[in-house]
Amino acid sequence: MAAASDSPRTDPRSTDDLPTHVAIIMDGNGRWAKERGLPRRAGHQAGTENIRRIIEFLGDRGVPYLTLYAFSTENWRRPRAEVNTLMRLLGNVIKREIRELHERGARLLHLGSLDRLPSRLRQQVLDAVELTKDNRRITVAVAFDYGGRAEIVDAVRRIVAAGLPPEGINEDSFGSYLYTAGLPDPDLIIRTAGEMRLSNFLIWQAAYAEYYSTPIYWPDFGPEEMEKALEAYSRRERRFGGVTTKS
């Protein structure tokens, strides 16, 4: 996978304080719909339509990595009709958007398991990943049927299956068995809709991430709100357990 430096920063403003990797918990679609007297599926539809403008905005700002939390391992507990809607929406988004995203230089990755997805959707995901694999403007990782604990358990199983000796296991080697192998850890994790928890998202990788919570529901979290999050991040002092060097 490409290093962050492979993605050019195109925005003319200073990029020194930009995060390399932004991860977003896209929350509030259902509440957005409820407040408008609409069915939940309308909220999910509005949420998917917001994805492209955020990808385009971050690509223009020069952020090389974006991860979107689209469907968790726990989301299978939702009503079957809603789960089917989410599956259908992912397929529609891939069909509708992938060609333009490819032309704009976006590389698509999948984080999580593909085993429980419908076979047609699974193939759509694989085809999209293959089509965009050489793009470098922005890498978009979609966490779909993803859970942080499941990722860690799966990594342990693969380490055992590989016969890695205990002395060969450290943070770097362990990270190479995660779904995010080759990606930098997120610098900034954004959660929309006002919640203040990770919800099993990137729990290994988020060790030193900065958090940003906003009451704005995901369908309304457009470029202006994203810019506010980036500005807030730029004011953070990241010490990674050390002490400040600023006077």
MIKOLLUM-654231 format. One record per residue (C-alpha): y, x, z; residue in one letter. Coordinates in steps of 0.02 Angstrom, whole numbers, plus 32768, in hexadecimal, padded with zeros to 4 digits. Layout:
YXZA
...
***
This chain:
800080008000M
80B280367FE1A
811C80848068A
81BD802C8096A
822180AD8036S
81D280717F93D
823B7FD37F9AS
82EF7FEF7F64P
837A7FAB7FD1R
83ED7F547F56T
84737F067FC3D
85177F677FBAP
85397F508073R
84FA7FCC80F4S
843D7FC2810AT
842F803D8199D
84137FB28218D
83A17F4481AFL
82EF7F2781E8P
82677F6D8179T
81F17EDE81A1H
82257E2C81CDV
81A17DB18208A
81C37CF78218I
816D7C6D8279I
819F7BDA820BM
81A97B4E828CD
81F57AA18291G
81BF7A5181EEN
817779B98246G
820E79A082B6R
828279B58220W
8226792681CBA
821F78B88266K
82DA78C38282E
82F2788481D0R
827377F781DFG
81FF784F8165L
81447872816DP
8110791F81AAR
80D7794E80FBR
818C794080C2A
81BC79C28143G
81337A388109H
816B7A1F8055Q
821F7A488084A
81E27AE180E2G
81847B25804BT
821E7B0D7FDFE
82807B7B8057N
820B7C0F8044I
82497C487F9AR
83017C507FCBR
82D77CB98065I
826C7D307FFEI
82F77D407F7EE
837B7D5B8003F
831B7DE2805FL
82EE7E367FBBG
83A67E3A7F8CD
83D57E7D8038R
83587F0A8026G
82D77ED880A9V
82337F198062P
81B37EB980CBY
81A87E0380FEL
811A7DAB8157T
81137CED8160L
80A67C9081DFY
806B7BFE8176A
7FCA7BBE81C6F
7F797BF88268S
7EC37BF5829CT
7EF67B6F8318E
7F427B018290N
7E947AC8825EW
7E9E7A5682F8R
7F2579ED82A5R
7EF779468255P
7E8D795D81BAR
7F0F790A814BA
7F9479868182E
7F207A1B816AV
7EF879DD80BAN
7FB279CC8098T
7FD27A7F80CEL
7F447ABF8061M
7F867A5F7FCDR
80377A9D7FE9L
7FFF7B537FEDL
7FA67B3B7F48G
803F7AE67EFDN
80B37B707F39V
80457BF67EECI
803A7B977E48K
80F47B717E42R
81407C127E84E
80CD7CA47E65I
81057CC97DB3R
81BD7CD27DE3E
81987D367E81L
81357DAF7E17H
81C37DC17D9BE
823A7DE27E2CR
81CE7E717E6BG
817D7E1E7F01A
80D17E577F39R
80687DD27F90L
7FE97DF98018L
7F797D87807EH
7F5D7DA08138L
7ECE7D45818BG
7E297CFC8153S
7E067CAE80A9L
7D597C6F80D8D
7D8E7BC18111R
7E057B9E8081L
7DCF7B2D7FF3P
7D827B967F69S
7E0A7B6E7EEAR
7E947B9C7F64L
7E397C3B7F96R
7E347C707EE0Q
7EEC7C467EC8Q
7F177CB97F59V
7EAC7D467F16L
7EF67D337E68D
7FA87D387EADA
7F847DD57F10V
7F377E287E78E
7FC67DF57E04L
804E7E3C7E75T
7FF47ED47EBCK
80627F557E65D
810B7F067E90N
817E7F647F06R
82227F067F1DR
81E37EA47FB4I
81377E8B8000T
81177DDA803EV
80817DC880B1A
804B7D1480CFV
7FEA7CF98170A
7F7B7C658145F
7EE47C3C81B2D
7F247CCA821EY
7F197CE982D8G
7F497D878335G
7EB57D8283AAR
7E3C7D5F831CA
7E877DF382BEE
7E677E688352I
7DB57E28836BV
7D937E3C82B2D
7DD77EEE82B9A
7D647F19834AV
7CCE7ED382ECR
7CF77F3B8253R
7D0F7FD782BCI
7C637FBC830AV
7C167F99825FA
7C648039821CA
7C16809D82AAG
7CBB80EA82DFL
7C9E8154837CP
7D06812B8417P
7D6581CF840BE
7D9A819E835BG
7DF080FF8395I
7EAA810983B5N
7F3F809B838AE
7F4B80DD82DAD
7E9380CD82B1S
7E8B80218301F
7F217FE9829AG
7EC7801A81FBS
7E467F91821DY
7EC77F088234L
7EF67E8E81A9Y
7FA07EE481A4T
7F5A7F92817FA
7FDA7FF08117G
806C7F84814BL
80F17FBD81C7P
80F97F5E826AD
817C7ED4826BP
82287F0782A8D
82697E5582B8L
82087DB682DEI
82647D1482C1I
822C7C6B8303R
82827BCE82CAT
828E7B268324A
82BB7B6E83CEG
82107BA18410E
81FF7C418475M
814C7C7A845CR
80E67CE083E0L
805D7C5E83C8S
7FD77CE183A4N
803E7D34831AF
80327DF082FDL
80117E0D83B5I
7FDA7EC2839BW
80607EED831CQ
80EF7E9B837CA
80E97F15840EA
819A7F5583EEY
81E17ECD837EA
82887E7E83A1E
82837DC183B5Y
82FD7D418372Y
82EC7C88839AS
83587C03834BT
835C7B458363P
836B7B2E82A7I
82D07ADE825AY
827B7B4581D3W
82AD7AD6813FP
83647AF2816ED
83537BAC8191F
83A77BEA80F4G
83FD7C8D80C3P
84927C6E8136E
84207C5C81CDE
83BA7CF38197M
84587D5A818DE
847F7D298241K
83D37D688275A
83EE7E0C821AL
84987E21826BE
844E7E008317A
83C77E8182F5Y
84487F0282C1S
84977EF5836ER
83F47F1583CAR
83D37FC08416E
831F7FEF83F5R
82DF8073846FR
82218061845FF
820980868517G
82858116851AG
833A81208550V
83D6810784EAT
8426819A8494T
84CB8140847DK
855F817184E7S
***
